[in-house]
Amino acid sequence: MVSRKAFVMLVAIFFMATSALAAEVKGVKFPDKVEANGQDLTFNGGGGRTEYGLQLYVAALYLKQKSADAARIVAADEPMDVKLQITSSMITADNMKSSIIKAFEKSTNDDIAPLKARIDSFVDTFKGLSNHDVYNFAYVPGKGVEVSGNGVTLSVIEGLDFKKALYGIWLGDKPVQKELKAMMLAK
């Protein structure tokens, strides 16, 4: 039998462990805070990307300070991170590539030419993509977007212009999905 003191300690440990989670979004748990290049970032919001009624992935936005100002977030030259978890086996490397290119076209108003080589490099990071993979797109000022998959750094894509186009996919004037944009912004 567990003593009252031991029970209270177990309950306290449970709440401390679970309090690190900010939210469960569409069945995916996201931490309250993440570290990106030595910077503590806070969960801003998250949601699921759906198409034809199927959930494809869940994404969460992390910022230094919570914000609902999408234009400011996209333009900001400050540390931030998007964490994305694939939730559908329907996503393959090939259809992810075509989806990414279409999303960049929308984000840049069909002007991807200046970013073409960097977009191609970004797309290459998804070659081994599979269901439940977790990707991070951490922007580091002066360095670029550090792309990691399942905790392993895959590439660094240089430029604030690339970061603006990438984050514009979710938060720009023509987001990939309006509902996802709204869910990623702090209320």
C-alpha positions in Angstrom: 0.0 0.0 0.0 1.3 3.5 -0.9 1.6 6.0 1.9 -0.2 9.3 1.8 3.1 11.1 1.5 4.3 8.9 -1.4 0.9 9.3 -3.1 1.1 13.1 -2.9 4.6 13.0 -4.3 3.5 10.8 -7.2 0.6 13.2 -8.0 3.0 16.2 -7.9 5.5 14.4 -10.2 2.6 13.6 -12.6 1.4 17.2 -12.8 5.0 18.6 -13.2 5.6 16.1 -16.1 2.3 16.9 -17.8 2.5 20.7 -17.3 5.3 20.9 -19.8 2.7 20.1 -22.5 1.0 23.1 -24.0 -1.6 21.4 -26.0 -2.8 18.3 -27.6 -3.6 19.2 -31.2 -5.5 16.7 -33.3 -4.0 13.9 -31.2 -0.4 15.2 -31.3 1.1 16.5 -28.1 3.2 19.7 -28.3 5.5 21.0 -25.5 4.9 24.3 -23.9 8.4 25.5 -24.8 11.2 24.4 -27.2 14.7 25.5 -27.6 16.0 26.7 -31.0 19.6 27.6 -31.3 19.9 28.5 -27.6 16.6 30.5 -27.5 13.6 29.5 -25.5 10.5 29.7 -27.6 6.9 29.4 -26.4 4.0 27.5 -28.0 1.9 30.1 -29.9 -0.7 27.8 -31.4 -1.2 24.7 -33.6 -3.6 22.9 -35.8 -4.1 20.2 -38.4 -3.7 20.5 -42.1 -6.5 18.7 -43.9 -7.3 18.0 -47.5 -10.4 16.3 -48.9 -11.4 15.5 -45.3 -8.1 13.8 -44.4 -5.7 15.1 -41.8 -2.3 15.2 -43.4 -0.1 16.8 -40.7 -0.3 18.8 -37.5 1.8 21.9 -37.1 2.7 24.1 -34.1 4.2 27.6 -34.1 6.8 28.6 -31.4 7.8 32.3 -30.8 9.7 34.3 -28.3 6.5 36.1 -27.4 2.9 35.0 -28.2 1.4 36.8 -31.1 -1.7 36.9 -33.3 -0.1 39.2 -35.8 0.6 36.9 -38.8 2.2 39.6 -41.0 4.6 40.6 -38.2 5.5 37.0 -37.5 6.2 36.3 -41.2 8.3 39.5 -41.5 10.2 39.2 -38.2 13.9 38.6 -38.2 13.9 36.8 -34.9 14.1 33.2 -33.6 11.0 31.1 -34.2 10.1 27.5 -35.0 7.4 25.5 -36.8 7.1 21.9 -35.6 5.3 19.7 -38.1 4.3 16.0 -37.5 3.1 13.9 -40.5 -0.1 12.1 -39.5 -1.1 10.4 -42.7 0.4 7.5 -44.5 -1.1 9.1 -47.7 1.8 11.6 -47.7 4.7 10.5 -49.8 8.0 12.2 -50.7 6.6 12.8 -54.2 3.3 14.3 -53.3 5.0 16.3 -50.5 7.3 17.8 -53.1 4.5 19.0 -55.4 2.5 20.3 -52.4 5.5 22.3 -51.1 6.1 23.8 -54.5 2.4 24.8 -54.8 2.5 26.3 -51.3 5.6 28.3 -52.1 4.0 29.6 -55.3 1.0 30.8 -53.2 3.2 32.3 -50.5 5.3 34.3 -53.0 2.5 35.3 -55.4 4.0 33.0 -58.0 7.5 34.5 -57.8 9.6 31.5 -56.7 12.4 32.2 -59.2 14.7 34.0 -56.6 14.2 31.1 -54.2 14.2 28.1 -56.6 17.5 26.6 -55.7 16.7 26.9 -51.9 13.2 25.5 -52.4 14.7 22.5 -54.2 17.2 22.0 -51.4 14.3 22.2 -48.9 12.3 19.7 -50.8 15.2 17.3 -50.8 15.0 17.0 -47.0 11.8 15.1 -47.4 13.2 12.2 -49.5 12.8 9.6 -46.7 9.5 11.0 -45.4 7.2 8.5 -43.7 4.1 8.7 -41.4 4.7 10.1 -37.9 7.9 11.8 -38.9 8.5 15.1 -37.0 10.1 18.1 -38.8 11.3 21.4 -37.3 11.8 24.5 -39.3 13.7 26.8 -36.9 14.6 30.2 -38.1 17.9 31.5 -36.7 18.6 35.2 -37.6 21.8 35.6 -39.7 21.9 31.9 -40.4 18.6 30.8 -42.0 16.1 28.0 -41.5 17.5 25.0 -39.8 15.5 22.0 -41.1 15.5 18.9 -38.9 13.7 15.6 -39.2 13.1 13.4 -36.2 15.7 15.4 -34.2 18.5 15.2 -36.8 19.6 18.4 -38.6 19.1 17.8 -42.3 20.0 21.2 -43.8 20.2 24.9 -43.3 18.4 27.0 -45.9 19.9 30.6 -45.9 18.0 33.9 -46.0 15.3 35.9 -44.3 13.5 35.9 -47.7 13.3 32.1 -47.6 12.0 32.2 -44.0 9.4 34.7 -45.0 8.2 32.5 -47.9 8.3 29.3 -45.8 6.4 30.8 -42.9 4.1 32.5 -45.3 2.9 29.0 -46.4 1.0 28.8 -43.1 0.7 32.5 -42.0 0.7 34.6 -45.2 -2.0 36.3 -47.1 -2.7 33.1 -49.1 -2.1 30.4 -46.5 -2.2 26.8 -47.4 -5.3 26.5 -45.1 -7.1 29.5 -43.4 -8.3 27.4 -40.5 -4.7 26.2 -39.8 -3.5 29.8 -39.9 -6.1 30.8 -37.4 -5.2 27.9 -35.1 -1.4 28.7 -35.2 -2.0 32.3 -34.0 -2.3 33.1 -30.3 -5.7 34.2 -29.2 
